Amino acid sequence: MSDLTNGPSPGFWRMLRRTGGILPVFLAVFTVIFSLISMNEMRNGLAFASRGVETTGEVIDRQQQRVRRDDRWQIDYYLTMRFEAMDEVVEVRQEVRQYVYDTSDIGSLRDVRYLPEAPRRVEFDIGETMRDGRTMRWVSLAIGIATLGVLWWKGSKAVDAIRARKFGAVEHVTVTGLRKARHKSSTAYALEWVDSEGRAGNSMTRGARAPFEAYPVGTQVEVFRGVAGRMWWVGDVGPRKVATTVPSVSKR
């Protein structure tokens, strides 16, 4: 993040990004992805419900596969089923939930449902596709609500910063130091100061200390006072535009 003390002053979208607005963008992307998955699953679920053919299948194989996800080991469960579909014998291997796996010994029989135009598209647990689609729909709705909430939260900060730059009181505060915060894989820095009444404030964080090297302890820096009293450093929000002088028109 660059020092904007000498401009240019960012607009709303750039200010939103500087105040962490990239988070709602990521959430919006996940909302779209989950919505598309939900729509696809529900469409497939409707296909099974309207055209699916139920038959009895035989479990001919069952396997467990140990996989590593998100830095931890998990177990995937697979069944291989044999059933008759459209005058042919079909064998399909498919991942299933653990409760289906646990109740399906080799040689046991269970009801399955397939699509006549695509016999290898099978539900080992009848109705599972539609249930998954509904679950994904609720997940996408929850992420969408979270997206709006985060957008309002981050957007209100961006709006406050821009309003403070345009209309807030201009003050000069004294730098008291540089705050350093260590995270799991990075380090963040923020300029700290106090105003004339001893109230503390700080800048937005940056991933490097170089932008703050020009402001040692005791330096006077310019800030703008926001509606809620927050102090916004000119280096974060950019300088205020100065209106040009309107030339006087003499009467004739």
N, C-alpha and C positions, 0 to 999 in steps of 0.2 A: 504494500500500500504506500503510495507516494505522498510526499509532503505538499499540500495544496496552499501553503501560506501565500504564495505569489500567483495562485490560480493554476488552471482555470477552475471556476466554481462548478461543481457537479450538479446535474439536474436530478430529478427524482429517482430515475431508474439506476443511475450510477450511485447515488447516495444510498439507495436501498441495498445495492450490492455491498457497499462499504459497511453498512450496519448489519450485515449478516443475511441479506435477502436471498442468498444462494440456497438457503435451507428450504424455503417454500417452493423454490423451483424444483429441487430434488423431489420433494414430497408430491408436487404436481405430476412429475414424470411417473412416480410410482402409482399415483392414482389412475393415470391413463393406462399403465401397464396392467394393473389389477382389474380395471374395468373391462379391458379387452379380453383378458383371460376369463373373467366372469361371463361375459357375453358369449364367448366361444363354448364354455362348459355348459351353459344353460341351453344354447342352441343344440349341442350334442345330446343333452338330457332330454330335450323335447323330441329329438329324432328317435331316441331309444323308447320314449314313452308312447309315441304315435306309431312307429313302424317296427319297433323291436320285437323279436321272436324269442320267447322263453323256452328253454329246453333244459335237460339234465346233463351235466358234465361230470366227468370223472377226474379226480386229482391223480395225475400220474407222476408228478415230481414236485418237490418243495425245497427251496434253498434259502439260506441266509447269506447276506453279503455285508461284510463290515467295511464301512466307508468313513472317511474323515471329513467333517464339515465344520466350519467355524471353529477350528482348533480343538475339536473334540470328536471322539469316535462314536458313530451311530451304526445301527443295524437296519438294513433294508431287507424286506421279505418278498419272496417271489413264489408264485404257484404256476405250474404248468397244467392246463386243463385239456382234456380231450372230449369232444362232443360232436354230435352229428348236426350238420347245417346244410340245408339245400342239397340233400342226397350225397353229401360228401363228409368225410371225417376230418375235423379240423383240430389242430393242436396249437394252443396259444400260451405263451409264457408272459406273465404280467406281474408288475409290482402290486402288492396288496397291503392293506393295513394289518397290523399285528393281530387284531382279534379275528380277522378272516383267516390268517395263516394258522393261528392256534387251533381253530376249529375245523381244519381241513387236513386230515391225515391222508397219506398216500392210499389210494384205493377207495376213498370215501366219495360220495356223490353229493353235489350241490347244484341248486338252480342257477343258471346263467342266462344272460340275455344278449343277443347279437343282432346286428343289422343285416337284413337279407342281402342288401346290395354290397355289403362289405363284411363278410362273416368273421373276419379276424378282428373287427372292432367289437369288443365284448365287455360286458359288465359282469365281473365275478361276484360283485355285491350289487344286486339289482336296485336301481335308484340312486346309486352312488354318484353318478355324473351330475344329476340335477342337484343333489345335496351339496356337492362341491361348488357348483356354480352359485348357489344361493349363499354359501359361506363366503366365497370370494366377493360377491356383491356387497355383503355387509362390511367386509374388510376394506374394499375400495371406498365405501361410503365413509367409514371411520377415518381413513387416510385423507379423504377429501375435506372433511370437517377440520381435521388437524391442519391441513394446508391453509384453509381460510383463517384459522386462528393464528397460525404462525405468521401469515402474510399481514394480518392486522397488527400483530405485535411488532414485527420488524418494520412494517410500513409506517406505523405511528412514530417510531423513532426517526425514520428518514424524514417524515413531514416536520417533526419537531426541530430537527437539525436545520432544515431549509428555512423554516419560519424564523428560527433564531438568527440565522445569518441575514435574513432580509429585514426583520422587524425588531429583533431582540436588542436589549441593552448591550453596548460594547464596553467591555471591561478589560483591564490589564491585571494579570495575576502573576504570582511569583513561583517559579519552578522550584520544587523541593526535592526532586529526585527522579529516578527511573525505576519503575516497578518491573520486576522480572518474575515470570511465572513459568515453571517447568511443567510440561505435559508429557504424556507417554512417549511421544516420538518427536516433540518439537519444544521450542521455547518462545514465549511471547513477551513483548515489552510494551510498556505504556508510560507516557509522561505524566508525572504527578505535580500538582500545584496547590496553592492556597490563595483565596481571594483576600481582599482588604479586611474582611471581617473574620478571617481565619477558617473559613469553610473550605474543605478539601474537594478536589476534583481530579479527574484524570482523562487522558485522551483515549481514543480507540487503540486497541492493541495492534502491534505489528510483529511480524516474524523475525525482524532484524533490529538491532539497536542503532544502525547507521542513520536513519532519518531523525533520530533524536540527539545526535552528537553536537548539533549546533545550538542546543539549549541546555547548558550546564546549570547546576544549582544556582539560584539567585537571578536567573534570567527572567525578564518580564516578557510574557507572551500575551497575545490578544485572544480573548474568548467572547462568545456571544451567549447571552442568557436566554434559555428556552422558557416555554410557558410554565413548565413544572419546576423551574429553577435550575435545571441541569445546565452546566457550562459546556459549551461546544468549542473546542479549539479550532482556530482558523486553519491550522494545518490539516484538520480532518474535513472541514466543510467548505473551505475556500473563502476568499475575501468577499466582503460586501461590495456590490457594484455602487459606484458613486454616480448620482444623476448629474448629467451635464447642465451647465448654467443656461437658463433660458434668456436669450437676448431681449433687452427692453426695447419697446417700440415707442418712439417719441411721437407726441401728438403734433399734428400739423395745424 
